[in-house]
Amino acid sequence: MPLTAPINCPCGSGNATADCCGPLIFEGQSAPTAERLMRSRYTAHVVQAIDYLWQTWSVSSRNRTSKEAIDDWARSCHWLGLDILACEGGGADDDTGTVTFSARYQLGQQTHHHLEKSLFRRESGHWRYIDHCG
């Protein structure tokens, strides 16, 4: 795990990064649920693990952005916290699921709240982010 990874996982689980999102981001472990993938993607924004964000984005949806745009977004924001508001499906035995979350971040001098309902789908046995929905 990189020295830049925070000790407490930024995803808000209350666990250490090494026991939470770290193995998914830095060791190639697969997220068992859509919520775990969502949490790890938030943490990846915090630690600027752009390759992980790109790899966990469904190939079918990548035409909506670029790796460079993800990098610019992650680096321009100071991430302040994640709250998971709701999960529908997305369990170990599901093929699709949604996660509604609120992410707080600072951009320049302003604090923002990003509210999103994200769609996830299992592809070749791995959870992937598809897009926001609704």
The first five atom37 places (N, CA, C, CB, O) and aatype in JSON, in Angstrom:
{
  "aatype": [12, 14, 10, 16, 0, 14, 9, 2, 4, 14, 4, 7, 15, 7, 2, 0, 16, 0, 3, 4, 4, 7, 14, 10, 9, 13, 6, 7, 5, 15, 0, 14, 16, 0, 6, 1, 10, 12, 1, 15, 1, 18, 16, 0, 8, 19, 19, 5, 0, 9, 3, 18, 10, 17, 5, 16, 17, 15, 19, 15, 15, 1, 2, 1, 16, 15, 11, 6, 0, 9, 3, 3, 17, 0, 1, 15, 4, 8, 17, 10, 7, 10, 3, 9, 10, 0, 4, 6, 7, 7, 7, 0, 3, 3, 3, 16, 7, 16, 19, 16, 13, 15, 0, 1, 18, 5, 10, 7, 5, 5, 16, 8, 8, 8, 10, 6, 11, 15, 10, 13, 1, 1, 6, 15, 7, 8, 17, 1, 18, 9, 3, 8, 4, 7],
  "atom_mask": [
    [1, 1, 1, 1, 1],
    [1, 1, 1, 1, 1],
    [1, 1, 1, 1, 1],
    [1, 1, 1, 1, 1],
    [1, 1, 1, 1, 1],
    [1, 1, 1, 1, 1],
    [1, 1, 1, 1, 1],
    [1, 1, 1, 1, 1],
    [1, 1, 1, 1, 1],
    [1, 1, 1, 1, 1],
    [1, 1, 1, 1, 1],
    [1, 1, 1, 0, 1],
    [1, 1, 1, 1, 1],
    [1, 1, 1, 0, 1],
    [1, 1, 1, 1, 1],
    [1, 1, 1, 1, 1],
    [1, 1, 1, 1, 1],
    [1, 1, 1, 1, 1],
    [1, 1, 1, 1, 1],
    [1, 1, 1, 1, 1],
    [1, 1, 1, 1, 1],
    [1, 1, 1, 0, 1],
    [1, 1, 1, 1, 1],
    [1, 1, 1, 1, 1],
    [1, 1, 1, 1, 1],
    [1, 1, 1, 1, 1],
    [1, 1, 1, 1, 1],
    [1, 1, 1, 0, 1],
    [1, 1, 1, 1, 1],
    [1, 1, 1, 1, 1],
    [1, 1, 1, 1, 1],
    [1, 1, 1, 1, 1],
    [1, 1, 1, 1, 1],
    [1, 1, 1, 1, 1],
    [1, 1, 1, 1, 1],
    [1, 1, 1, 1, 1],
    [1, 1, 1, 1, 1],
    [1, 1, 1, 1, 1],
    [1, 1, 1, 1, 1],
    [1, 1, 1, 1, 1],
    [1, 1, 1, 1, 1],
    [1, 1, 1, 1, 1],
    [1, 1, 1, 1, 1],
    [1, 1, 1, 1, 1],
    [1, 1, 1, 1, 1],
    [1, 1, 1, 1, 1],
    [1, 1, 1, 1, 1],
    [1, 1, 1, 1, 1],
    [1, 1, 1, 1, 1],
    [1, 1, 1, 1, 1],
    [1, 1, 1, 1, 1],
    [1, 1, 1, 1, 1],
    [1, 1, 1, 1, 1],
    [1, 1, 1, 1, 1],
    [1, 1, 1, 1, 1],
    [1, 1, 1, 1, 1],
    [1, 1, 1, 1, 1],
    [1, 1, 1, 1, 1],
    [1, 1, 1, 1, 1],
    [1, 1, 1, 1, 1],
    [1, 1, 1, 1, 1],
    [1, 1, 1, 1, 1],
    [1, 1, 1, 1, 1],
    [1, 1, 1, 1, 1],
    [1, 1, 1, 1, 1],
    [1, 1, 1, 1, 1],
    [1, 1, 1, 1, 1],
    [1, 1, 1, 1, 1],
    [1, 1, 1, 1, 1],
    [1, 1, 1, 1, 1],
    [1, 1, 1, 1, 1],
    [1, 1, 1, 1, 1],
    [1, 1, 1, 1, 1],
    [1, 1, 1, 1, 1],
    [1, 1, 1, 1, 1],
    [1, 1, 1, 1, 1],
    [1, 1, 1, 1, 1],
    [1, 1, 1, 1, 1],
    [1, 1, 1, 1, 1],
    [1, 1, 1, 1, 1],
    [1, 1, 1, 0, 1],
    [1, 1, 1, 1, 1],
    [1, 1, 1, 1, 1],
    [1, 1, 1, 1, 1],
    [1, 1, 1, 1, 1],
    [1, 1, 1, 1, 1],
    [1, 1, 1, 1, 1],
    [1, 1, 1, 1, 1],
    [1, 1, 1, 0, 1],
    [1, 1, 1, 0, 1],
    [1, 1, 1, 0, 1],
    [1, 1, 1, 1, 1],
    [1, 1, 1, 1, 1],
    [1, 1, 1, 1, 1],
    [1, 1, 1, 1, 1],
    [1, 1, 1, 1, 1],
    [1, 1, 1, 0, 1],
    [1, 1, 1, 1, 1],
    [1, 1, 1, 1, 1],
    [1, 1, 1, 1, 1],
    [1, 1, 1, 1, 1],
    [1, 1, 1, 1, 1],
    [1, 1, 1, 1, 1],
    [1, 1, 1, 1, 1],
    [1, 1, 1, 1, 1],
    [1, 1, 1, 1, 1],
    [1, 1, 1, 1, 1],
    [1, 1, 1, 0, 1],
    [1, 1, 1, 1, 1],
    [1, 1, 1, 1, 1],
    [1, 1, 1, 1, 1],
    [1, 1, 1, 1, 1],
    [1, 1, 1, 1, 1],
    [1, 1, 1, 1, 1],
    [1, 1, 1, 1, 1],
    [1, 1, 1, 1, 1],
    [1, 1, 1, 1, 1],
    [1, 1, 1, 1, 1],
    [1, 1, 1, 1, 1],
    [1, 1, 1, 1, 1],
    [1, 1, 1, 1, 1],
    [1, 1, 1, 1, 1],
    [1, 1, 1, 1, 1],
    [1, 1, 1, 1, 1],
    [1, 1, 1, 0, 1],
    [1, 1, 1, 1, 1],
    [1, 1, 1, 1, 1],
    [1, 1, 1, 1, 1],
    [1, 1, 1, 1, 1],
    [1, 1, 1, 1, 1],
    [1, 1, 1, 1, 1],
    [1, 1, 1, 1, 1],
    [1, 1, 1, 1, 1],
    [1, 1, 1, 0, 1]
  ],
  "atom_positions": [
    [[0.84, -1.17, 0.0], [0.0, 0.0, 0.0], [0.89, 1.24, 0.0], [-0.96, -0.01, 1.22], [1.86, 1.31, 0.76]],
    [[0.58, 2.22, -0.85], [1.42, 3.43, -0.92], [1.46, 4.17, 0.41], [0.91, 4.36, -2.0], [0.52, 4.13, 1.2]],
    [[2.57, 4.84, 0.64], [2.72, 5.62, 1.86], [1.73, 6.77, 1.93], [4.13, 6.16, 1.97], [1.47, 7.3, 3.01]],
    [[1.17, 7.18, 0.78], [0.23, 8.29, 0.75], [-1.19, 7.88, 1.15], [0.2, 8.9, -0.63], [-2.04, 8.75, 1.33]],
    [[-1.45, 6.59, 1.29], [-2.79, 6.14, 1.68], [-3.02, 6.48, 3.15], [-2.95, 4.61, 1.44], [-2.19, 6.17, 4.01]],
    [[-4.16, 7.12, 3.46], [-4.45, 7.47, 4.85], [-4.65, 6.23, 5.71], [-5.68, 8.36, 4.93], [-5.07, 5.18, 5.22]],
    [[-4.36, 6.35, 6.99], [-4.53, 5.22, 7.91], [-6.01, 4.88, 8.04], [-3.93, 5.54, 9.29], [-6.39, 3.71, 7.9]],
    [[-6.85, 5.87, 8.32], [-8.3, 5.64, 8.4], [-8.88, 5.76, 7.0], [-8.99, 6.65, 9.38], [-8.62, 6.74, 6.3]],
    [[-9.67, 4.78, 6.6], [-10.19, 4.77, 5.24], [-11.09, 5.98, 5.0], [-10.96, 3.47, 4.97], [-12.0, 6.24, 5.78]],
    [[-10.84, 6.72, 3.93], [-11.64, 7.89, 3.61], [-13.11, 7.59, 3.32], [-11.05, 8.6, 2.45], [-13.94, 8.49, 3.34]],
    [[-13.43, 6.33, 3.05], [-14.8, 5.99, 2.66], [-15.8, 6.11, 3.81], [-14.84, 4.6, 2.12], [-17.01, 6.03, 3.59]],
    [[-15.31, 6.3, 5.02], [-16.21, 6.49, 6.16], [-16.66, 5.21, 6.83], [0.0, 0.0, 0.0], [-17.57, 5.24, 7.66]],
    [[-16.06, 4.09, 6.49], [-16.46, 2.81, 7.08], [-16.05, 2.69, 8.54], [-15.86, 1.67, 6.29], [-16.64, 1.9, 9.29]],
    [[-15.06, 3.46, 8.95], [-14.51, 3.34, 10.3], [-13.37, 2.35, 10.39], [0.0, 0.0, 0.0], [-12.79, 2.16, 11.46]],
    [[-13.04, 1.72, 9.28], [-11.94, 0.74, 9.23], [-10.67, 1.4, 8.73], [-12.32, -0.46, 8.35], [-10.69, 2.48, 8.14]],
    [[-9.56, 0.73, 8.96], [-8.28, 1.18, 8.41], [-8.3, 0.96, 6.89], [-7.09, 0.41, 9.06], [-8.9, 0.01, 6.4]],
    [[-7.64, 1.85, 6.16], [-7.56, 1.71, 4.71], [-7.01, 0.34, 4.32], [-6.68, 2.82, 4.11], [-7.48, -0.26, 3.35]],
    [[-6.04, -0.15, 5.06], [-5.42, -1.45, 4.76], [-6.41, -2.61, 4.9], [-4.23, -1.69, 5.68], [-6.2, -3.66, 4.3]],
    [[-7.47, -2.42, 5.67], [-8.47, -3.47, 5.87], [-9.77, -3.17, 5.14], [-8.75, -3.64, 7.35], [-10.74, -3.92, 5.28]],
    [[-9.81, -2.1, 4.38], [-11.06, -1.67, 3.76], [-10.86, -1.51, 2.25], [-11.55, -0.33, 4.4], [-10.88, -2.5, 1.52]],
    [[-10.68, -0.3, 1.8], [-10.57, -0.03, 0.36], [-9.17, -0.27, -0.2], [-10.96, 1.39, 0.1], [-9.02, -0.47, -1.4]],
    [[-8.16, -0.25, 0.65], [-6.79, -0.45, 0.19], [-6.58, -1.7, -0.65], [0.0, 0.0, 0.0], [-6.02, -1.61, -1.73]],
    [[-7.02, -2.88, -0.18], [-6.81, -4.09, -0.97], [-7.51, -4.06, -2.33], [-7.3, -5.29, -0.19], [-7.03, -4.67, -3.29]],
    [[-8.63, -3.35, -2.42], [-9.33, -3.24, -3.7], [-8.54, -2.34, -4.65], [-10.76, -2.68, -3.5], [-8.35, -2.68, -5.82]],
    [[-8.09, -1.21, -4.15], [-7.41, -0.22, -4.99], [-5.98, -0.62, -5.31], [-7.42, 1.13, -4.3], [-5.55, -0.52, -6.46]],
    [[-5.24, -1.08, -4.32], [-3.8, -1.27, -4.48], [-3.36, -2.71, -4.68], [-3.11, -0.72, -3.29], [-2.23, -2.96, -5.1]],
    [[-4.24, -3.68, -4.39], [-3.85, -5.09, -4.49], [-4.69, -5.88, -5.48], [-3.94, -5.74, -3.13], [-4.5, -7.09, -5.63]],
    [[-5.61, -5.21, -6.16], [-6.39, -5.86, -7.2], [-7.5, -6.77, -6.73], [0.0, 0.0, 0.0], [-8.04, -7.54, -7.53]],
    [[-7.87, -6.7, -5.45], [-9.0, -7.5, -4.99], [-10.29, -6.96, -5.6], [-9.09, -7.5, -3.44], [-10.39, -5.78, -5.93]],
    [[-11.26, -7.84, -5.75], [-12.54, -7.47, -6.35], [-13.54, -7.09, -5.26], [-13.09, -8.62, -7.21], [-13.62, -7.75, -4.23]],
    [[-14.3, -6.03, -5.5], [-15.33, -5.6, -4.54], [-16.45, -6.63, -4.51], [-15.88, -4.2, -4.91], [-16.95, -7.02, -5.56]],
    [[-16.86, -7.09, -3.32], [-17.91, -8.1, -3.23], [-19.31, -7.54, -3.46], [-17.85, -8.75, -1.89], [-20.23, -8.3, -3.77]],
    [[-19.48, -6.23, -3.31], [-20.8, -5.61, -3.46], [-20.65, -4.28, -4.19], [-21.49, -5.4, -2.08], [-19.56, -3.72, -4.3]],
    [[-21.78, -3.78, -4.69], [-21.78, -2.46, -5.34], [-21.4, -1.37, -4.34], [-23.16, -2.16, -5.95], [-20.69, -0.43, -4.69]],
    [[-21.87, -1.48, -3.1], [-21.52, -0.47, -2.1], [-20.02, -0.44, -1.84], [-22.27, -0.73, -0.8], [-19.43, 0.64, -1.73]],
    [[-19.41, -1.59, -1.75], [-17.96, -1.62, -1.52], [-17.22, -0.99, -2.71], [-17.47, -3.07, -1.3], [-16.22, -0.3, -2.52]],
    [[-17.72, -1.24, -3.93], [-17.09, -0.6, -5.08], [-17.27, 0.91, -5.01], [-17.67, -1.15, -6.39], [-16.34, 1.66, -5.3]],
    [[-18.47, 1.36, -4.62], [-18.71, 2.8, -4.5], [-17.75, 3.42, -3.49], [-20.16, 3.08, -4.09], [-17.13, 4.44, -3.76]],
    [[-17.64, 2.79, -2.33], [-16.74, 3.3, -1.29], [-15.28, 3.33, -1.79], [-16.85, 2.43, -0.02], [-14.56, 4.29, -1.54]],
    [[-14.88, 2.28, -2.48], [-13.49, 2.24, -2.97], [-13.25, 3.28, -4.05], [-13.16, 0.84, -3.5], [-12.16, 3.83, -4.15]],
    [[-14.26, 3.55, -4.86], [-14.1, 4.59, -5.88], [-13.98, 5.97, -5.25], [-15.28, 4.56, -6.87], [-13.22, 6.81, -5.72]],
    [[-14.74, 6.22, -4.18], [-14.59, 7.48, -3.46], [-13.15, 7.59, -2.92], [-15.63, 7.6, -2.3], [-12.48, 8.61, -3.1]],
    [[-12.7, 6.54, -2.26], [-11.34, 6.53, -1.71], [-10.31, 6.72, -2.82], [-11.06, 5.22, -0.95], [-9.31, 7.41, -2.62]],
    [[-10.55, 6.13, -3.97], [-9.63, 6.3, -5.1], [-9.56, 7.76, -5.55], [-10.07, 5.42, -6.28], [-8.5, 8.24, -5.95]],
    [[-10.68, 8.48, -5.47], [-10.64, 9.91, -5.76], [-9.74, 10.62, -4.74], [-12.06, 10.52, -5.73], [-8.92, 11.47, -5.1]],
    [[-9.89, 10.26, -3.47], [-9.12, 10.91, -2.41], [-7.62, 10.69, -2.61], [-9.54, 10.37, -1.03], [-6.83, 11.63, -2.5]],
    [[-7.23, 9.46, -2.92], [-5.8, 9.14, -3.05], [-5.31, 9.27, -4.5], [-5.53, 7.72, -2.55], [-4.15, 8.96, -4.8]],
    [[-6.19, 9.72, -5.37], [-5.89, 9.95, -6.78], [-5.39, 8.7, -7.49], [-4.86, 11.05, -6.92], [-4.41, 8.73, -8.23]],
    [[-6.09, 7.6, -7.24], [-5.79, 6.32, -7.9], [-6.59, 6.27, -9.2], [-6.14, 5.09, -6.97], [-7.59, 5.56, -9.31]],
    [[-6.13, 7.02, -10.18], [-6.87, 7.22, -11.42], [-7.01, 5.93, -12.22], [-6.19, 8.29, -12.27], [-8.06, 5.68, -12.81]],
    [[-5.96, 5.12, -12.25], [-6.05, 3.84, -12.97], [-7.17, 2.98, -12.4], [-4.71, 3.08, -12.9], [-7.9, 2.34, -13.16]],
    [[-7.31, 2.95, -11.08], [-8.38, 2.16, -10.46], [-9.75, 2.71, -10.86], [-8.23, 2.16, -8.91], [-10.65, 1.94, -11.19]],
    [[-9.91, 4.02, -10.83], [-11.19, 4.61, -11.22], [-11.53, 4.23, -12.66], [-11.15, 6.14, -11.08], [-12.68, 3.89, -12.95]],
    [[-10.56, 4.27, -13.53], [-10.78, 3.93, -14.94], [-11.11, 2.45, -15.09], [-9.55, 4.3, -15.78], [-12.02, 2.09, -15.84]],
    [[-10.38, 1.59, -14.4], [-10.6, 0.14, -14.52], [-11.95, -0.28, -13.97], [-9.5, -0.6, -13.79], [-12.52, -1.27, -14.44]],
    [[-12.48, 0.43, -12.99], [-13.75, 0.04, -12.39], [-14.94, 0.74, -13.04], [-13.74, 0.35, -10.9], [-16.07, 0.59, -12.58]],
    [[-14.69, 1.48, -14.1], [-15.74, 2.12, -14.89], [-16.05, 1.16, -16.04], [-15.31, 3.55, -15.41], [-15.13, 0.72, -16.72]],
    [[-17.31, 0.85, -16.26], [-17.68, -0.06, -17.33], [-17.17, 0.43, -18.67], [-19.2, -0.23, -17.37], [-17.27, 1.62, -18.99]],
    [[-16.63, -0.48, -19.45], [-16.14, -0.13, -20.78], [-17.26, 0.5, -21.6], [-15.58, -1.38, -21.5], [-17.01, 1.4, -22.41]],
    [[-18.5, 0.04, -21.39], [-19.63, 0.56, -22.16], [-19.94, 2.02, -21.84], [-20.85, -0.28, -21.9], [-20.66, 2.67, -22.6]],
    [[-19.43, 2.53, -20.74], [-19.72, 3.91, -20.32], [-18.52, 4.85, -20.43], [-20.22, 3.92, -18.91], [-18.66, 6.05, -20.2]],
    [[-17.38, 4.33, -20.76], [-16.16, 5.15, -20.76], [-16.17, 6.25, -21.82], [-14.96, 4.27, -20.98], [-15.4, 7.21, -21.73]],
    [[-17.04, 6.13, -22.82], [-17.08, 7.16, -23.86], [-17.64, 8.48, -23.34], [-17.92, 6.68, -25.04], [-17.6, 9.49, -24.04]],
    [[-18.17, 8.49, -22.11], [-18.73, 9.7, -21.52], [-17.67, 10.59, -20.88], [-19.77, 9.33, -20.48], [-17.95, 11.74, -20.52]],
    [[-16.46, 10.08, -20.75], [-15.39, 10.86, -20.1], [-14.05, 10.37, -20.61], [-15.47, 10.73, -18.54], [-13.98, 9.57, -21.54]],
    [[-13.0, 10.86, -20.01], [-11.65, 10.4, -20.35], [-10.87, 10.22, -19.05], [-10.93, 11.41, -21.31], [-11.23, 10.77, -18.01]],
    [[-9.82, 9.46, -19.15], [-8.95, 9.26, -17.99], [-8.37, 10.6, -17.53], [-7.82, 8.26, -18.32], [-8.2, 10.83, -16.33]],
    [[-8.06, 11.45, -18.47], [-7.51, 12.77, -18.15], [-8.52, 13.62, -17.39], [-7.06, 13.49, -19.43], [-8.16, 14.33, -16.45]],
    [[-9.79, 13.56, -17.79], [-10.84, 14.33, -17.11], [-11.03, 13.83, -15.68], [-12.16, 14.25, -17.89], [-11.24, 14.63, -14.76]],
    [[-10.97, 12.51, -15.49], [-11.09, 11.95, -14.14], [-9.92, 12.42, -13.29], [-11.13, 10.39, -14.19], [-10.1, 12.8, -12.13]],
    [[-8.73, 12.41, -13.86], [-7.54, 12.86, -13.14], [-7.67, 14.34, -12.75], [-6.28, 12.65, -14.01], [-7.38, 14.71, -11.61]],
    [[-8.09, 15.17, -13.68], [-8.26, 16.6, -13.39], [-9.26, 16.81, -12.27], [-8.73, 17.35, -14.65], [-9.02, 17.61, -11.36]],
    [[-10.4, 16.1, -12.32], [-11.45, 16.23, -11.3], [-10.93, 15.8, -9.93], [-12.68, 15.38, -11.69], [-11.12, 16.51, -8.95]],
    [[-10.29, 14.65, -9.87], [-9.8, 14.13, -8.59], [-8.76, 15.07, -7.97], [-9.2, 12.73, -8.77], [-8.76, 15.29, -6.76]],
    [[-7.89, 15.61, -8.8], [-6.82, 16.48, -8.3], [-7.31, 17.89, -7.94], [-5.72, 16.58, -9.34], [-6.71, 18.55, -7.1]],
    [[-8.38, 18.34, -8.56], [-8.86, 19.7, -8.31], [-9.68, 19.81, -7.03], [-9.68, 20.19, -9.48], [-9.9, 20.91, -6.52]],
    [[-10.14, 18.68, -6.52], [-11.01, 18.68, -5.34], [-10.26, 18.22, -4.09], [-12.23, 17.78, -5.59], [-9.38, 17.36, -4.14]],
    [[-10.64, 18.81, -2.99], [-10.19, 18.32, -1.68], [-11.39, 17.59, -1.09], [-9.67, 19.52, -0.72], [-12.39, 18.21, -0.73]],
    [[-11.28, 16.28, -1.0], [-12.42, 15.44, -0.63], [-12.6, 15.45, 0.88], [-12.22, 13.99, -1.13], [-11.64, 15.27, 1.64]],
    [[-13.85, 15.68, 1.33], [-14.14, 15.89, 2.75], [-14.93, 14.78, 3.41], [-14.89, 17.16, 2.9], [-14.9, 14.66, 4.64]],
    [[-15.62, 13.95, 2.65], [-16.37, 12.87, 3.28], [-17.41, 12.25, 2.37], [0.0, 0.0, 0.0], [-17.84, 12.85, 1.39]],
    [[-17.81, 11.05, 2.72], [-18.79, 10.27, 1.96], [-19.85, 9.76, 2.91], [-18.11, 9.1, 1.21], [-19.55, 9.24, 3.99]],
    [[-21.1, 9.9, 2.5], [-22.23, 9.31, 3.22], [-23.01, 8.44, 2.25], [-23.15, 10.41, 3.86], [-23.44, 8.91, 1.2]],
    [[-23.18, 7.17, 2.6], [-24.02, 6.28, 1.81], [-25.44, 6.45, 2.33], [-23.54, 4.77, 1.91], [-25.7, 6.25, 3.51]],
    [[-26.35, 6.84, 1.44], [-27.73, 7.13, 1.83], [-28.68, 5.96, 1.59], [-28.23, 8.34, 1.08], [-29.63, 5.77, 2.35]],
    [[-28.43, 5.17, 0.55], [-29.3, 4.03, 0.25], [-28.59, 3.09, -0.71], [-30.65, 4.51, -0.35], [-27.8, 3.5, -1.55]],
    [[-28.91, 1.81, -0.57], [-28.43, 0.78, -1.5], [-29.63, -0.07, -1.91], [-27.3, -0.11, -0.86], [-30.44, -0.47, -1.07]],
    [[-29.74, -0.34, -3.2], [-30.78, -1.22, -3.72], [-30.09, -2.28, -4.56], [-31.86, -0.43, -4.56], [-29.39, -1.95, -5.52]],
    [[-30.29, -3.55, -4.2], [-29.58, -4.61, -4.91], [-28.09, -4.46, -4.65], [0.0, 0.0, 0.0], [-27.66, -3.95, -3.62]],
    [[-27.31, -4.93, -5.62], [-25.87, -4.75, -5.52], [-25.18, -5.68, -4.54], [0.0, 0.0, 0.0], [-24.02, -5.47, -4.19]],
    [[-25.89, -6.71, -4.09], [-25.32, -7.65, -3.14], [-24.46, -8.71, -3.81], [0.0, 0.0, 0.0], [-24.31, -8.72, -5.03]],
    [[-23.91, -9.58, -3.01], [-23.01, -10.62, -3.51], [-23.69, -11.54, -4.53], [-22.49, -11.44, -2.35], [-23.0, -12.12, -5.37]],
    [[-25.02, -11.67, -4.46], [-25.73, -12.55, -5.39], [-26.49, -11.8, -6.48], [-26.7, -13.41, -4.62], [-27.22, -12.41, -7.25]],
    [[-26.32, -10.48, -6.55], [-27.01, -9.66, -7.54], [-26.11, -9.38, -8.74], [-27.48, -8.34, -6.92], [-24.89, -9.51, -8.67]],
    [[-26.75, -9.0, -9.85], [-26.0, -8.6, -11.04], [-26.03, -7.1, -11.28], [-26.55, -9.31, -12.25], [-25.21, -6.57, -12.02]],
    [[-26.99, -6.4, -10.64], [-27.07, -4.95, -10.74], [-27.39, -4.38, -9.37], [-28.14, -4.51, -11.79], [-27.86, -5.09, -8.48]],
    [[-27.15, -3.11, -9.23], [-27.49, -2.43, -7.98], [-27.31, -0.94, -8.12], [0.0, 0.0, 0.0], [-26.64, -0.46, -9.03]],
    [[-27.93, -0.21, -7.2], [-27.74, 1.23, -7.15], [-27.28, 1.62, -5.76], [-29.04, 1.99, -7.54], [-27.64, 0.99, -4.76]],
    [[-26.48, 2.67, -5.71], [-26.01, 3.23, -4.45], [-26.25, 4.74, -4.52], [-24.48, 2.89, -4.19], [-25.75, 5.42, -5.42]],
    [[-27.02, 5.24, -3.57], [-27.24, 6.68, -3.47], [-26.3, 7.22, -2.4], [-28.74, 7.02, -3.13], [-26.24, 6.69, -1.29]],
    [[-25.57, 8.26, -2.74], [-24.56, 8.78, -1.82], [-24.48, 10.3, -1.9], [-23.18, 8.15, -2.12], [-24.95, 10.93, -2.84]],
    [[-23.86, 10.84, -0.88], [-23.5, 12.26, -0.86], [-22.01, 12.34, -0.58], [-24.34, 13.05, 0.22], [-21.52, 11.81, 0.42]],
    [[-21.3, 13.02, -1.46], [-19.86, 13.24, -1.28], [-19.63, 14.73, -1.09], [-19.04, 12.69, -2.5], [-20.13, 15.56, -1.85]],
    [[-18.86, 15.05, -0.07], [-18.53, 16.45, 0.2], [-17.1, 16.71, -0.27], [-18.7, 16.79, 1.72], [-16.19, 15.91, -0.06]],
    [[-16.94, 17.86, -0.9], [-15.61, 18.23, -1.36], [-15.48, 19.74, -1.41], [-15.33, 17.61, -2.75], [-16.46, 20.48, -1.46]],
    [[-14.24, 20.17, -1.4], [-13.95, 21.59, -1.51], [-13.27, 21.82, -2.84], [-13.06, 22.08, -0.32], [-12.32, 21.13, -3.21]],
    [[-13.77, 22.8, -3.56], [-13.2, 23.2, -4.85], [-12.93, 24.69, -4.74], [-14.17, 22.86, -6.06], [-13.85, 25.5, -4.67]],
    [[-11.66, 25.04, -4.74], [-11.3, 26.43, -4.46], [-11.68, 26.74, -3.02], [0.0, 0.0, 0.0], [-11.29, 26.02, -2.1]],
    [[-12.41, 27.81, -2.82], [-12.83, 28.21, -1.48], [-14.24, 27.73, -1.14], [-12.76, 29.71, -1.34], [-14.72, 28.0, -0.04]],
    [[-14.91, 27.03, -2.06], [-16.29, 26.62, -1.83], [-16.4, 25.14, -1.5], [-17.14, 26.94, -3.05], [-15.72, 24.3, -2.09]],
    [[-17.28, 24.84, -0.54], [-17.6, 23.46, -0.2], [-18.84, 23.05, -0.98], [-17.81, 23.28, 1.34], [-19.81, 23.81, -1.06]],
    [[-18.8, 21.85, -1.55], [-19.9, 21.34, -2.37], [-20.37, 20.0, -1.82], [-19.48, 21.2, -3.85], [-19.63, 19.29, -1.14]],
    [[-21.63, 19.67, -2.13], [-22.21, 18.36, -1.82], [-22.66, 17.76, -3.14], [-23.4, 18.48, -0.78], [-23.53, 18.31, -3.82]],
    [[-22.08, 16.64, -3.48], [-22.46, 15.94, -4.71], [-23.4, 14.8, -4.32], [-21.2, 15.4, -5.49], [-22.98, 13.85, -3.65]],
    [[-24.65, 14.9, -4.72], [-25.65, 13.86, -4.44], [-25.87, 13.08, -5.72], [-27.0, 14.47, -3.91], [-26.14, 13.66, -6.77]],
    [[-25.74, 11.76, -5.64], [-25.86, 10.93, -6.84], [-26.44, 9.57, -6.49], [-24.5, 10.77, -7.53], [-26.18, 9.01, -5.43]],
    [[-27.24, 9.06, -7.42], [-27.67, 7.67, -7.38], [-26.91, 6.99, -8.52], [-29.26, 7.51, -7.54], [-27.15, 7.27, -9.7]],
    [[-25.99, 6.1, -8.16], [-25.11, 5.45, -9.13], [-25.61, 4.06, -9.47], [-23.67, 5.38, -8.6], [-26.11, 3.34, -8.6]],
    [[-25.49, 3.7, -10.73], [-25.85, 2.37, -11.2], [-24.59, 1.54, -11.36], [-26.64, 2.45, -12.54], [-23.6, 1.99, -11.94]],
    [[-24.64, 0.32, -10.84], [-23.52, -0.62, -10.93], [-24.01, -1.92, -11.55], [-22.9, -0.88, -9.53], [-25.17, -2.31, -11.37]],
    [[-23.13, -2.59, -12.29], [-23.46, -3.87, -12.9], [-22.25, -4.8, -12.76], [-23.87, -3.7, -14.41], [-21.1, -4.38, -12.86]],
    [[-22.55, -6.06, -12.52], [-21.49, -7.06, -12.47], [-21.14, -7.46, -13.91], [-21.92, -8.32, -11.61], [-22.01, -7.89, -14.67]],
    [[-19.87, -7.32, -14.26], [-19.39, -7.67, -15.6], [-18.23, -8.63, -15.46], [-18.98, -6.4, -16.41], [-17.22, -8.31, -14.83]],
    [[-18.36, -9.8, -16.04], [-17.31, -10.83, -15.95], [-16.92, -11.09, -14.51], [-16.07, -10.42, -16.77], [-15.74, -11.3, -14.2]],
    [[-17.91, -11.08, -13.61], [-17.69, -11.39, -12.21], [-17.23, -10.23, -11.35], [0.0, 0.0, 0.0], [-17.02, -10.41, -10.15]],
    [[-17.06, -9.04, -11.94], [-16.57, -7.87, -11.19], [-17.59, -6.74, -11.26], [-15.2, -7.4, -11.74], [-18.17, -6.48, -12.31]],
    [[-17.8, -6.06, -10.14], [-18.67, -4.9, -10.12], [-18.02, -3.76, -10.88], [-19.0, -4.47, -8.67], [-16.82, -3.51, -10.74]],
    [[-18.84, -3.05, -11.7], [-18.37, -1.9, -12.47], [-19.38, -0.76, -12.31], [-18.18, -2.27, -13.97], [-20.58, -0.98, -12.23]],
    [[-18.85, 0.46, -12.26], [-19.68, 1.66, -12.26], [-20.18, 1.87, -13.68], [-18.88, 2.91, -11.74], [-19.39, 1.85, -14.63]],
    [[-21.5, 2.08, -13.83], [-22.07, 2.32, -15.15], [-22.25, 3.82, -15.37], [-23.43, 1.58, -15.3], [-21.7, 4.39, -16.31]],
    [[-23.03, 4.45, -14.49], [-23.31, 5.88, -14.63], [-24.23, 6.29, -13.5], [-23.95, 6.21, -16.03], [-24.69, 5.46, -12.72]],
    [[-24.48, 7.59, -13.42], [-25.5, 8.05, -12.48], [-26.85, 7.79, -13.12], [-25.31, 9.58, -12.11], [-26.95, 7.73, -14.35]],
    [[-27.87, 7.64, -12.34], [-29.2, 7.41, -12.88], [-30.2, 8.33, -12.17], [-29.62, 5.91, -12.73], [-30.03, 8.69, -11.01]],
    [[-31.23, 8.68, -12.91], [-32.3, 9.5, -12.33], [-31.99, 10.9, -12.06], [0.0, 0.0, 0.0], [-32.85, 11.64, -11.57]]
  ]
}
